[in-house]
C-alpha cells in the first residue's frame, strides 16, 4: 500500500489554522470582578459591558435600580445584594473577555472560591473612601491562594473624602507590599474629571455624558506627573531585572519597557497595578479595560493545570486530551446546565466525556457560550455551559475517557447556620424536597438534611443572608410557599485531652463464623493553628495490616467524627494514629475494618475529654460617632470582645467611627435590625468567619 505524503500546501494550511487557534486563545481574558459589598463591582461590570459591543444596543443599567446585566435574578434586584456570580462576555481591542462578577458578601464566599478556581486574572475594586474593607481582604487572599494575578481599581473617586494615595497606602499595608499607581487623578472629589496616564504621559478626561477626551497633561500637573512617573520607574526597576538594566544605563524607562515590566510583574504577582476612577459617573473604565488586556494573562500565559495528585498536567492546547473543570451547576426543573472551564483539548457537541469524580460517562448534548449562544465546539480557555450531563456536580473534572485526570476541586467552607424548612401545605412536601435537592446540587456550600429527632428538613449554609437567598430561590423556582424556623448555629465538638493506646476489639458473627478485629489507637487534639480538621497516620507494618485495610480504618475514623460524644455535633481538630492492628486471617474485609474503626474511635472519643465549640465572627461596624458608645455596649452584651475602635470616613457633623469585635455568631441573629434602631438607620456592619471558641456551659 502506498503512503500519501502531505503536500506543502496542506501542511501550510494546517499550520495557518493552528496559528489562528493559538492567536484566538492568546486574545482570551477570563477575569473576575472582586470587591467588598457596595464597593461598586457590579457598576464596574455594567459600565464595561455598556462600553463594549454587547452593551451598545441596550440602556446602561444601574445597580441601585436592579437593571444591570449581572443582577438578573429577582433576589439580586435588592440593592446591595449579589448572591450569585454572573458570567458575561464582551470584546475590547481585539480581545474576547469573559467577566465573572462575584458576590461581595462574606456569606457567598463559596461562590467566589469556585469562580476563582477557573479564572486567569481579576480586577479588585476598592472604595476610594473606605479603602481595604474586610471582604476586600478576604477575596484578595482567596485570589492569592489560587495564584490569580490582579490589578486594582480604586472606585468612587468622586465621593467626599476620596483619596487615591490613602487607598494605595491601605493596599500596601494590608494586602501587597508593591502597589504601583499608574494614574494621577485630575481633580478631587466632586471635581474629579479624569486621570493622567503615567505610562503614556497623556491625559484622559470625561465629559458629563461619559464620553472621553484624550489630550496632553494639564500644565498645572506637569510637576506632579514628572515626580510620580519617576517614582513609578524607580519602583519598577527595583523589582524587574531588565528594567533595572535600562534604568541604570539611561536613568529612565521607555514606555515599552515600562509596559512590559508591568505586565511581567502583574502576572508573577510581584506587584499590583493600581488604576482609579468613578464607575457610577463612567470615568476610568476605558483605561481599566486597556490595563486588563495589557497586563492580565491569557490562558496561554498561565502555568499548566495539574491533577490533584500532581502526577499529570495539561496545557492550554486544543491537541491535548480534553480536560475541563465544573465550577457551577444550574439545576432548573426543566433544564440542567453544567458550567465549566476548558483547560485542554477541544469539546464538541455530541462528545462523550468522563466524570472522574463519579466515574460516569456523560454525553454533551449542547454547548452554550457566556452570550447564551449555541456553539458546536469549545477550546482551551473557554468558559461555557453544557447541557447533557445529569450527575455532574461542582468541582468535578470532565475529561477524555481514554486519558482520565482529576483536577483539584475548589475548597468549600463548612456550614455554620441551620434553619428548619417545610412546605406550608402537606401537598407541596415532595415538590419542596425536589427543589432543595436541586439547590444542594447548585451550591455545595449548602447542606440539606433530615433531623433524626423531629423528621423535619433542615438547610445549613454560611450565614443568614446565604440561607435567605437560598430559601427565596427555592420559593421562586419551585412555586412552593416555604416556612422556616429560627436559625441556629452549627456547633462542633473538640478534644481537650485525648487517649493513648486505646484498644478496641470488634467481633462480627456470620453464621457459625466469628470475625474479629483488634485496633489500637492514639487519639489527641491537633496543635493550635493546624489547617486540617482531621489527620490520620498509621505506624502498623504492612504485613500486619494491608494498605487497603489501613484506608478502610481511616474512612471509619472519618465516619465516627460526624457525631461527637457530648451532643452529637461533628468533631473537629482530631489527630488519630493507628499503632497496632490484627484481623481474622481469612474472613476480614474492608467494610468490617471500617465498621470497627468507626465504633472504636467513637469509644475512644467517649473516653477522652471533650467540649462544645461555637462559631465566631469578626464584626466590623461603622456608625455615627455619637452612637458609638451604645453600639459598643450592645456588642458587649452579645458576648463580644471589642478589638479596636478608630475614626472612620466622614468629617464634620457626619463624623463616623469604626469598631471591630469578635462576637459569637449565635449572638448576631437579628443584629442588623438592632443596629439600624440604635443608629437611626445610619449604621452598617460586615462579618467574616473567625474560627471557633468554647461555648458557654448551659446552666440550670
C-alpha positions as CSV (number, residue, x, y, z in Angstrom):
1,X,0.0,0.0,0.0
2,X,1.3,3.4,-0.9
3,X,1.6,6.1,1.7
4,X,0.4,9.5,0.7
5,X,2.8,12.4,1.6
6,X,1.0,15.6,2.6
7,X,1.6,18.4,0.1
8,X,3.3,21.5,1.3
9,X,0.1,23.5,0.7
10,X,-1.9,21.2,3.0
11,X,0.8,21.5,5.6
12,X,0.8,25.2,5.3
13,X,-3.0,25.3,5.6
14,X,-2.8,23.2,8.8
15,X,-0.1,25.4,10.2
16,X,-2.1,28.5,9.5
17,X,-5.2,27.1,11.1
18,X,-3.2,26.1,14.2
19,X,-1.6,29.6,14.4
20,X,-5.1,31.1,14.2
21,X,-6.4,29.0,17.0
22,X,-3.4,29.9,19.2
23,X,-3.9,33.6,18.4
24,X,-7.5,33.2,19.4
25,X,-6.6,31.7,22.7
26,X,-4.0,34.4,23.3
27,X,-6.7,37.0,22.9
28,X,-8.9,35.5,25.6
29,X,-9.1,37.0,29.1
30,X,-11.0,35.2,31.8
31,X,-11.4,37.8,34.6
32,X,-13.2,38.2,37.9
33,X,-14.5,41.3,39.5
34,X,-13.7,41.1,43.2
35,X,-14.7,43.5,46.0
36,X,-16.3,44.2,49.3
37,X,-20.1,44.6,49.2
38,X,-21.1,48.1,47.9
39,X,-17.6,48.9,46.6
40,X,-19.1,49.1,43.1
41,X,-18.1,45.9,41.4
42,X,-21.5,45.4,39.7
43,X,-21.4,49.0,38.5
44,X,-17.9,48.5,37.1
45,X,-19.1,45.4,35.3
46,X,-22.1,47.2,33.9
47,X,-20.0,50.1,32.6
48,X,-17.6,47.7,31.0
49,X,-20.5,46.0,29.2
50,X,-22.0,49.3,28.1
51,X,-18.7,50.4,26.6
52,X,-18.2,47.1,24.7
53,X,-20.0,45.6,21.8
54,X,-22.8,43.8,23.8
55,X,-23.8,46.9,25.7
56,X,-24.3,49.3,22.9
57,X,-27.7,48.0,21.9
58,X,-29.2,48.5,25.4
59,X,-29.7,51.1,28.0
60,X,-27.0,51.4,30.6
61,X,-28.0,49.6,33.8
62,X,-27.8,50.8,37.4
63,X,-27.1,48.5,40.3
64,X,-29.4,50.5,42.6
65,X,-32.3,50.2,40.2
66,X,-31.9,46.4,39.6
67,X,-31.4,47.0,35.8
68,X,-27.9,45.6,35.4
69,X,-27.0,42.6,33.3
70,X,-25.4,40.6,36.1
71,X,-28.0,41.3,38.8
72,X,-30.6,39.4,36.7
73,X,-32.3,37.4,39.4
74,X,-35.2,38.8,41.5
75,X,-33.3,38.4,44.8
76,X,-30.4,40.3,43.2
77,X,-32.7,43.2,42.4
78,X,-32.5,44.3,46.1
79,X,-29.8,47.0,46.2
80,X,-26.5,45.8,47.8
81,X,-27.3,42.1,47.5
82,X,-25.5,39.9,44.9
83,X,-26.0,36.3,45.9
84,X,-24.7,34.6,42.7
85,X,-21.7,35.0,40.4
86,X,-22.7,36.1,36.9
87,X,-20.6,35.3,33.8
88,X,-20.9,37.7,30.8
89,X,-18.8,38.2,27.7
90,X,-17.6,41.1,25.7
91,X,-14.9,42.2,23.2
92,X,-12.4,45.0,23.7
93,X,-9.4,46.0,21.5
94,X,-9.4,42.7,19.7
95,X,-9.7,40.6,22.9
96,X,-12.5,38.3,24.0
97,X,-13.2,38.9,27.7
98,X,-15.3,36.7,30.0
99,X,-16.2,38.6,33.1
100,X,-17.4,37.0,36.3
101,X,-19.0,39.5,38.7
102,X,-18.6,37.7,42.1
103,X,-20.8,38.3,45.2
104,X,-19.3,40.9,47.6
105,X,-20.9,39.5,50.8
106,X,-19.0,37.0,53.0
107,X,-21.9,34.7,53.1
108,X,-21.2,33.9,49.5
109,X,-17.5,33.2,49.8
110,X,-18.1,29.7,48.5
111,X,-19.4,31.1,45.2
112,X,-16.3,33.3,45.0
113,X,-14.0,30.4,45.7
114,X,-15.5,28.3,42.9
115,X,-15.2,31.1,40.4
116,X,-11.6,32.0,41.3
117,X,-10.6,28.4,40.6
118,X,-11.4,28.9,36.9
119,X,-10.1,32.5,36.4
120,X,-6.8,33.7,34.9
121,X,-6.9,37.2,36.3
122,X,-9.0,39.6,38.4
123,X,-9.9,43.2,38.9
124,X,-10.1,44.1,42.6
125,X,-12.4,47.1,43.2
126,X,-11.9,49.3,46.2
127,X,-13.9,52.2,47.6
128,X,-11.7,55.3,47.5
129,X,-13.1,56.5,50.9
130,X,-13.2,53.2,52.8
131,X,-10.1,51.7,51.3
132,X,-9.4,48.0,52.0
133,X,-12.6,46.6,53.7
134,X,-12.9,43.2,55.4
135,X,-14.4,41.3,52.4
136,X,-11.9,43.1,50.1
137,X,-9.2,41.5,52.1
138,X,-10.9,38.1,52.2
139,X,-11.4,37.8,48.4
140,X,-7.9,39.1,47.9
141,X,-6.5,36.3,50.0
142,X,-8.7,33.8,48.2
143,X,-7.3,35.0,44.8
144,X,-3.8,34.8,46.3
145,X,-4.3,31.2,47.3
146,X,-5.3,30.3,43.7
147,X,-2.4,32.3,42.2
148,X,-4.7,34.6,40.3
149,X,-2.9,37.8,39.1
150,X,-4.8,41.0,40.0
151,X,-5.0,44.7,39.1
152,X,-6.6,47.2,41.4
153,X,-9.3,49.8,40.6
154,X,-9.9,52.5,43.2
155,X,-13.5,53.4,42.6
156,X,-15.8,56.2,43.7
157,X,-13.0,58.9,43.4
158,X,-15.8,61.5,43.1
159,X,-17.0,60.9,46.7
160,X,-16.3,63.3,49.6
161,X,-13.2,62.2,51.4
162,X,-11.9,60.1,48.5
163,X,-8.1,60.0,48.2
164,X,-6.1,57.7,45.9
165,X,-2.9,58.0,47.9
166,X,-4.6,56.9,51.1
167,X,-6.3,53.9,49.4
168,X,-2.9,52.9,47.9
169,X,-1.3,53.1,51.3
170,X,-4.1,50.9,52.7
171,X,-3.5,48.4,49.9
172,X,0.3,48.4,50.7
173,X,-0.3,48.0,54.4
174,X,-3.0,45.3,54.3
175,X,-2.7,43.4,51.0
176,X,0.5,43.8,49.0
177,X,3.9,45.5,49.5
178,X,4.2,46.8,46.0
179,X,1.1,48.6,44.7
180,X,2.1,50.6,41.6
181,X,-0.3,53.5,40.8
182,X,-0.1,54.2,37.0
183,X,-2.5,57.1,37.1
184,X,-2.8,60.6,38.7
185,X,-6.3,61.9,39.3
186,X,-7.3,65.2,37.7
187,X,-9.4,67.0,40.3
188,X,-10.6,65.7,43.6
189,X,-14.0,64.6,45.0
190,X,-16.9,66.2,43.1
191,X,-14.4,67.9,40.7
192,X,-12.8,64.7,39.6
193,X,-12.9,64.8,35.8
194,X,-10.1,62.5,34.6
195,X,-6.7,60.9,35.0
196,X,-3.2,61.4,33.8
197,X,-1.8,58.2,32.3
198,X,1.7,57.9,33.9
199,X,2.8,55.2,31.5
200,X,2.0,57.0,28.2
201,X,2.2,60.5,29.7
202,X,-1.2,61.8,28.5
203,X,-4.4,62.9,30.0
204,X,-7.8,61.3,29.7
205,X,-10.9,63.3,30.8
206,X,-14.6,62.6,30.6
207,X,-17.5,64.9,29.8
208,X,-20.6,64.8,31.9
209,X,-22.2,62.3,29.4
210,X,-19.3,59.9,29.9
211,X,-17.6,60.5,26.5
212,X,-13.7,60.5,26.9
213,X,-11.3,63.1,25.5
214,X,-7.5,62.5,25.2
215,X,-5.0,65.3,25.4
216,X,-1.8,66.5,26.8
217,X,-1.1,66.6,30.6
218,X,-2.5,69.8,32.1
219,X,0.1,72.4,32.8
220,X,-0.7,72.6,36.5
221,X,0.1,68.8,36.8
222,X,3.4,68.7,34.9
223,X,5.5,68.7,38.1
224,X,3.3,66.1,39.9
225,X,3.3,63.9,36.8
226,X,7.0,64.0,36.4
227,X,7.5,63.2,40.1
228,X,5.1,60.3,40.0
229,X,6.4,58.9,36.8
230,X,9.9,59.0,38.3
231,X,8.6,57.1,41.4
232,X,6.9,54.5,39.2
233,X,10.1,53.9,37.2
234,X,12.2,53.5,40.3
235,X,9.7,51.1,41.9
236,X,9.5,49.0,38.7
237,X,13.3,49.0,38.3
238,X,13.7,47.6,41.8
239,X,11.5,44.7,41.0
240,X,12.3,43.9,37.3
241,X,15.8,42.9,36.3
242,X,15.6,44.1,32.6
243,X,14.0,47.3,33.7
244,X,16.8,47.8,36.2
245,X,19.4,47.4,33.5
246,X,17.8,50.1,31.3
247,X,17.3,52.4,34.3
248,X,20.9,52.1,35.3
249,X,22.1,52.7,31.8
250,X,19.9,55.7,30.9
251,X,18.4,56.9,34.1
252,X,14.8,56.3,32.8
253,X,12.5,53.7,31.3
254,X,10.9,53.9,27.9
255,X,7.1,53.3,27.6
256,X,7.6,49.9,26.0
257,X,10.0,48.8,28.8
258,X,7.7,50.0,31.5
259,X,4.6,48.3,29.9
260,X,6.5,45.0,29.5
261,X,7.7,45.2,33.1
262,X,4.3,46.0,34.5
263,X,2.8,43.0,32.6
264,X,5.6,40.7,33.9
265,X,5.2,41.9,37.5
266,X,1.4,41.6,37.4
267,X,1.5,38.1,36.0
268,X,4.0,36.9,38.6
269,X,2.2,38.6,41.4
270,X,5.3,40.6,42.4
271,X,3.4,43.9,42.0
272,X,-0.1,45.2,41.6
273,X,-1.0,47.9,39.0
274,X,-3.4,50.4,40.5
275,X,-5.9,52.5,38.5
276,X,-8.7,54.8,39.6
277,X,-12.0,56.3,38.5
278,X,-15.7,56.6,39.2
279,X,-17.7,53.8,37.7
280,X,-21.0,55.5,38.5
281,X,-20.0,58.6,36.6
282,X,-18.5,56.4,33.8
283,X,-15.0,57.7,34.4
284,X,-11.9,55.5,34.2
285,X,-13.4,52.4,32.6
286,X,-11.7,52.6,29.2
287,X,-8.1,52.7,30.7
288,X,-9.2,49.9,33.1
289,X,-10.1,47.7,30.1
290,X,-6.9,48.6,28.4
291,X,-4.9,47.6,31.5
292,X,-6.8,44.4,31.8
293,X,-5.9,43.2,28.3
294,X,-2.4,44.6,28.6
295,X,-1.3,43.2,32.0
296,X,-3.5,40.3,32.9
297,X,-2.8,36.9,31.4
298,X,-4.4,34.8,28.7
299,X,-4.9,31.1,29.1
300,X,-1.6,30.6,27.3
301,X,0.3,32.7,29.9
302,X,-0.8,30.8,33.0
303,X,1.1,27.7,34.2
304,X,-0.2,24.3,33.2
305,X,-3.0,23.0,35.4
306,X,-2.1,19.9,37.5
307,X,-4.1,16.9,38.7
308,X,-5.0,16.8,42.3
309,X,-2.2,14.3,43.0
310,X,0.3,16.4,40.9
311,X,1.2,13.4,38.7
312,X,-0.3,14.9,35.5
313,X,-0.7,18.3,33.9
314,X,-2.4,19.9,31.0
315,X,-1.5,23.0,28.9
316,X,-3.9,25.2,27.0
317,X,-3.5,23.2,23.8
318,X,-6.5,22.0,21.7
319,X,-4.5,19.0,20.7
320,X,-4.0,17.7,24.3
321,X,-6.6,15.3,25.8
322,X,-9.8,17.0,26.8
323,X,-9.7,18.4,30.4
324,X,-12.4,20.7,32.0
325,X,-13.4,21.7,35.5
326,X,-17.0,22.1,36.5
327,X,-17.4,25.2,38.7
328,X,-21.1,25.6,38.8
329,X,-24.4,23.7,38.1
330,X,-27.7,25.3,37.5
331,X,-30.4,22.7,38.0
332,X,-33.7,24.2,36.9
333,X,-36.7,21.9,36.9
334,X,-36.8,21.9,33.1
335,X,-33.1,22.1,32.2
336,X,-29.8,21.3,33.8
337,X,-26.7,23.2,32.8
338,X,-23.1,22.4,33.8
339,X,-20.8,25.4,33.7
340,X,-17.2,24.6,33.1
341,X,-13.8,25.9,32.2
342,X,-11.8,24.1,29.5
343,X,-8.1,23.7,30.3
344,X,-7.0,21.5,27.4
345,X,-8.4,19.7,24.3
346,X,-11.5,20.5,22.2
347,X,-15.0,19.9,23.4
348,X,-17.6,19.2,20.7
349,X,-21.3,18.7,20.7
350,X,-22.1,15.0,20.9
351,X,-18.8,14.1,22.7
352,X,-18.9,11.6,25.5
353,X,-16.8,12.7,28.5
354,X,-15.7,11.0,31.7
355,X,-16.6,12.5,35.1
356,X,-13.7,11.3,37.2
357,X,-15.5,12.2,40.4
358,X,-18.3,9.7,39.8
359,X,-16.6,7.5,37.2
360,X,-19.6,8.0,35.0
361,X,-19.6,8.8,31.3
362,X,-21.7,11.7,30.3
363,X,-22.8,12.9,26.8
364,X,-22.6,16.6,25.8
365,X,-25.8,17.5,24.1
366,X,-25.4,21.3,23.7
367,X,-22.7,23.8,24.3
368,X,-23.6,27.4,25.2
369,X,-21.3,30.4,25.3
370,X,-21.5,33.1,28.0
371,X,-23.5,35.1,25.5
372,X,-26.1,32.2,25.7
373,X,-25.4,31.4,22.1
374,X,-25.2,27.8,21.0
375,X,-21.9,26.7,19.5
376,X,-20.6,23.4,18.2
377,X,-17.2,23.3,20.0
378,X,-15.2,25.0,22.8
379,X,-11.4,25.5,23.0
380,X,-8.9,25.8,25.9
381,X,-9.6,28.9,27.9
382,X,-13.3,28.9,27.0
383,X,-15.9,29.2,29.8
384,X,-19.1,27.6,28.6
385,X,-22.3,25.9,29.8
386,X,-23.2,22.4,28.6
387,X,-26.4,20.5,28.6
388,X,-26.5,16.7,28.8
389,X,-24.6,15.7,31.9
390,X,-27.1,14.6,34.6
391,X,-25.0,13.6,37.6
392,X,-22.0,16.0,37.4
393,X,-21.5,18.3,40.4
394,X,-19.5,21.5,41.0
395,X,-15.8,20.6,41.4
396,X,-15.9,17.6,39.1
397,X,-13.4,17.1,36.3
398,X,-14.8,16.2,32.8
399,X,-12.1,14.6,30.6
400,X,-11.3,12.4,27.7
401,X,-12.4,8.8,28.8
402,X,-9.1,7.5,27.3
403,X,-7.0,9.9,29.3
404,X,-8.5,10.3,32.7
405,X,-7.4,13.1,35.0
406,X,-8.8,14.5,38.2
407,X,-8.2,18.2,38.8
408,X,-8.2,19.7,42.3
409,X,-11.7,20.7,43.2
410,X,-12.4,24.2,44.7
411,X,-12.5,24.1,48.5
412,X,-15.7,24.9,50.3
413,X,-16.4,26.1,53.8
414,X,-18.5,24.1,56.2
415,X,-22.0,25.5,57.0
416,X,-22.3,27.4,60.3
417,X,-26.0,28.3,60.4
418,X,-29.0,26.0,60.1
419,X,-32.8,26.5,59.7
420,X,-35.7,24.1,59.6
421,X,-37.6,24.4,56.3
422,X,-41.0,22.9,55.4
423,X,-43.8,23.4,52.9
424,X,-46.8,25.4,54.1
425,X,-49.1,22.7,52.8
426,X,-48.5,18.9,53.0
427,X,-49.3,18.6,49.3
428,X,-46.2,20.6,48.5
429,X,-43.8,18.4,50.6
430,X,-42.5,16.4,47.7
431,X,-42.0,19.5,45.5
432,X,-40.0,21.1,48.3
433,X,-37.8,18.1,48.6
434,X,-37.1,18.1,44.9
435,X,-36.3,21.9,45.0
436,X,-34.0,21.5,47.9
437,X,-32.2,18.7,46.2
438,X,-31.6,20.9,43.2
439,X,-30.4,23.7,45.4
440,X,-27.8,21.4,47.0
441,X,-26.6,20.4,43.5
442,X,-26.1,24.1,42.6
443,X,-24.4,25.2,45.8
444,X,-22.0,22.8,47.5
445,X,-21.8,25.2,50.5
446,X,-25.4,24.3,51.3
447,X,-26.4,21.2,53.2
448,X,-29.9,19.6,53.2
449,X,-30.6,17.0,55.9
450,X,-33.4,15.5,57.8
451,X,-33.4,16.0,61.6
452,X,-33.4,12.5,63.1
453,X,-35.4,13.6,66.2
454,X,-38.2,15.6,64.5
455,X,-38.1,14.4,60.9
456,X,-38.1,18.0,59.7
457,X,-35.8,19.0,56.8
458,X,-33.0,21.4,57.6
459,X,-31.0,23.7,55.4
460,X,-27.5,24.7,56.5
461,X,-25.3,27.5,55.0
462,X,-22.6,30.1,55.6
463,X,-24.8,32.8,57.2
464,X,-28.3,34.2,57.5
465,X,-28.1,36.0,54.1
466,X,-26.9,32.9,52.4
467,X,-29.8,30.9,53.7
468,X,-32.3,33.7,53.0
469,X,-31.1,33.8,49.4
470,X,-31.4,30.0,49.2
471,X,-34.9,30.0,50.6
472,X,-36.0,32.8,48.2
473,X,-34.6,30.9,45.3
474,X,-36.4,27.7,46.4
475,X,-39.7,29.7,46.6
476,X,-39.2,31.3,43.2
477,X,-38.1,28.2,41.3
478,X,-40.5,25.7,42.7
479,X,-43.5,27.9,43.4
480,X,-43.7,26.3,46.9
481,X,-44.5,28.5,49.9
482,X,-41.7,27.7,52.3
483,X,-41.9,28.2,56.1
484,X,-38.6,28.5,58.0
485,X,-37.8,28.1,61.7
486,X,-35.5,30.2,63.7
487,X,-31.8,29.9,62.7
488,X,-29.3,28.3,65.0
489,X,-25.6,27.9,64.7
490,X,-23.8,24.7,63.8
491,X,-21.8,23.7,66.9
492,X,-18.7,21.5,66.9
493,X,-17.1,19.3,69.5
494,X,-13.3,19.2,70.1
495,X,-10.9,17.3,72.4
496,X,-9.2,18.9,75.3
497,X,-7.4,15.7,76.3
498,X,-7.1,12.5,74.3
499,X,-6.1,8.9,75.0
500,X,-3.1,6.8,74.1
501,X,-3.1,3.1,73.3
502,X,-6.8,2.8,73.2
503,X,-7.7,-0.8,72.4
504,X,-10.9,-1.7,70.6
505,X,-11.9,-5.3,69.9
506,X,-14.7,-5.9,67.4
507,X,-16.4,-9.2,66.6
508,X,-18.9,-9.9,63.9
509,X,-20.8,-13.2,63.9
510,X,-21.6,-14.6,60.4
511,X,-23.4,-17.9,61.0
512,X,-21.0,-20.2,62.7
513,X,-18.0,-18.0,61.8
514,X,-16.8,-15.2,64.2
515,X,-14.7,-12.5,62.6
516,X,-12.7,-10.4,64.9
517,X,-10.7,-7.2,64.5
518,X,-8.4,-5.5,67.0
519,X,-7.3,-1.9,66.7
520,X,-5.0,0.2,68.9
521,X,-5.5,4.0,68.5
522,X,-3.8,7.1,69.8
523,X,-6.3,10.0,69.8
524,X,-5.2,13.5,70.5
525,X,-6.2,17.1,69.8
526,X,-4.4,18.8,66.8
527,X,-2.0,21.5,67.6
528,X,-3.4,25.1,67.5
529,X,-3.2,26.7,64.1
530,X,-3.3,23.4,62.2
531,X,-5.2,23.9,58.9
532,X,-6.7,20.4,58.8
533,X,-9.7,19.3,60.9
534,X,-8.5,15.7,61.0
535,X,-5.2,13.9,60.4
536,X,-4.7,10.1,60.3
537,X,-1.4,8.2,60.3
538,X,-0.5,4.6,60.6
539,X,2.6,3.1,62.1
540,X,1.5,-0.5,61.6
541,X,3.7,-2.7,59.3
542,X,2.1,-3.7,56.0
543,X,2.5,-7.4,56.9
544,X,0.2,-7.0,59.9
545,X,-2.4,-4.8,58.2
546,X,-2.6,-4.4,54.4
547,X,-2.7,-1.0,52.9
548,X,-6.4,-1.3,51.8
549,X,-7.3,-2.2,55.4
550,X,-5.5,0.9,56.6
551,X,-7.5,3.0,54.2
552,X,-10.7,1.4,55.5
553,X,-9.7,2.3,59.1
554,X,-9.2,5.9,58.1
555,X,-12.6,6.0,56.4
556,X,-14.2,4.6,59.5
557,X,-12.5,7.2,61.7
558,X,-13.9,9.9,59.5
559,X,-17.3,8.3,59.8
560,X,-17.0,8.5,63.6
561,X,-16.3,12.2,63.6
562,X,-19.7,13.1,62.2
563,X,-21.3,12.6,65.6
564,X,-19.5,13.7,68.8
565,X,-19.9,12.1,72.3
566,X,-21.3,15.1,74.0
567,X,-24.3,16.2,71.9
568,X,-23.8,14.6,68.5
569,X,-22.1,17.6,66.9
570,X,-19.3,17.0,64.4
571,X,-15.9,16.6,66.0
572,X,-13.1,18.8,64.8
573,X,-9.3,19.1,65.5
574,X,-8.5,15.4,66.0
575,X,-5.3,13.5,65.3
576,X,-5.6,9.8,65.1
577,X,-2.6,7.4,64.9
578,X,-3.2,3.7,64.3
579,X,-0.4,2.0,66.3
580,X,-1.4,-1.7,66.0
581,X,-4.0,-3.9,64.5
582,X,-5.0,-7.5,64.0
583,X,-7.6,-9.1,61.8
584,X,-9.1,-12.5,61.1
585,X,-6.6,-14.3,58.8
586,X,-9.2,-15.4,56.3
587,X,-12.5,-13.7,56.9
588,X,-11.7,-9.9,57.4
589,X,-12.8,-7.3,54.9
590,X,-12.5,-3.6,54.2
591,X,-16.2,-2.9,55.3
592,X,-15.6,-4.8,58.5
593,X,-12.4,-2.8,59.3
594,X,-14.4,0.4,58.5
595,X,-17.1,-0.5,60.9
596,X,-14.6,-1.5,63.6
597,X,-12.7,1.9,63.2
598,X,-16.0,3.9,63.4
599,X,-17.0,2.1,66.6
600,X,-13.5,2.1,68.1
601,X,-12.9,5.8,67.6
602,X,-16.4,6.6,68.9
603,X,-15.4,4.7,72.1
604,X,-12.0,6.5,72.3
605,X,-13.8,9.9,72.0
606,X,-16.1,9.0,74.8
607,X,-13.0,8.1,76.9
608,X,-11.4,11.4,76.1
609,X,-12.2,14.9,77.5
610,X,-14.2,17.0,75.0
611,X,-16.0,20.3,74.9
612,X,-18.5,22.0,72.6
613,X,-17.3,24.8,70.3
614,X,-19.4,27.7,68.8
615,X,-18.5,29.6,65.7
616,X,-17.2,33.2,66.0
617,X,-17.5,36.1,63.6
618,X,-15.3,39.2,63.3
619,X,-17.7,42.1,63.1
620,X,-16.7,45.5,61.6
621,X,-19.2,48.2,62.5
622,X,-19.3,51.7,61.0
623,X,-21.7,54.1,63.0
624,X,-22.2,57.8,63.6
625,X,-19.7,59.0,66.2
626,X,-22.4,59.9,68.7
627,X,-23.8,56.3,68.6
628,X,-20.5,54.5,69.2
629,X,-21.0,54.1,73.0
630,X,-24.4,52.5,72.6
631,X,-23.2,50.2,69.9
632,X,-20.2,49.0,71.8
633,X,-22.4,48.4,74.8
634,X,-24.7,46.3,72.7
635,X,-21.8,44.3,71.3
636,X,-20.5,43.6,74.8
637,X,-24.0,42.4,75.8
638,X,-23.8,39.9,73.0
639,X,-20.6,38.4,74.5
640,X,-18.5,40.4,72.0
641,X,-14.8,41.2,72.6
642,X,-14.0,44.7,71.3
643,X,-10.7,44.5,69.4
644,X,-10.3,48.1,68.2
645,X,-12.1,51.4,67.6
646,X,-10.9,54.3,65.4
647,X,-12.3,57.2,63.5
648,X,-14.0,56.4,60.2
649,X,-14.5,58.4,57.0
650,X,-16.8,61.4,57.1
651,X,-15.5,64.6,58.9
652,X,-17.7,67.2,60.4
653,X,-21.2,66.8,61.6
654,X,-21.5,63.4,59.8
655,X,-18.4,62.0,61.6
656,X,-18.3,58.3,61.9
657,X,-16.4,55.7,63.9
658,X,-15.4,52.2,63.2
659,X,-15.2,49.3,65.7
660,X,-14.0,45.7,65.3
661,X,-15.2,43.0,67.6
662,X,-15.1,39.2,68.0
663,X,-18.7,38.0,68.6
664,X,-20.3,34.5,68.8
665,X,-22.2,34.0,65.6
666,X,-25.3,32.9,67.6
667,X,-25.5,36.4,69.1
668,X,-25.7,38.1,65.7
669,X,-29.1,36.8,64.6
670,X,-31.2,39.9,64.2
671,X,-28.3,42.3,64.7
672,X,-29.0,44.2,61.5
673,X,-32.4,45.4,62.8
674,X,-30.9,46.2,66.2
675,X,-28.1,48.3,64.7
676,X,-30.4,50.2,62.5
677,X,-32.6,51.0,65.5
678,X,-29.6,52.3,67.6
679,X,-28.2,54.4,64.8
680,X,-31.4,55.7,63.1
681,X,-30.6,53.6,60.1
682,X,-27.1,55.0,59.5
683,X,-25.0,52.1,60.9
684,X,-23.6,49.4,58.8
685,X,-21.7,46.2,59.6
686,X,-19.9,43.3,57.9
687,X,-18.8,40.0,59.3
688,X,-16.4,37.2,58.4
689,X,-15.7,33.8,59.9
690,X,-13.2,33.9,62.8
691,X,-13.0,30.2,63.8
692,X,-14.5,28.6,66.9
693,X,-14.2,29.0,70.6
694,X,-15.6,27.0,73.6
695,X,-19.3,27.5,74.0
696,X,-20.6,28.6,77.5
697,X,-21.8,25.7,79.6
698,X,-25.6,25.7,80.0
699,X,-26.8,26.5,83.5
700,X,-29.9,25.3,85.3
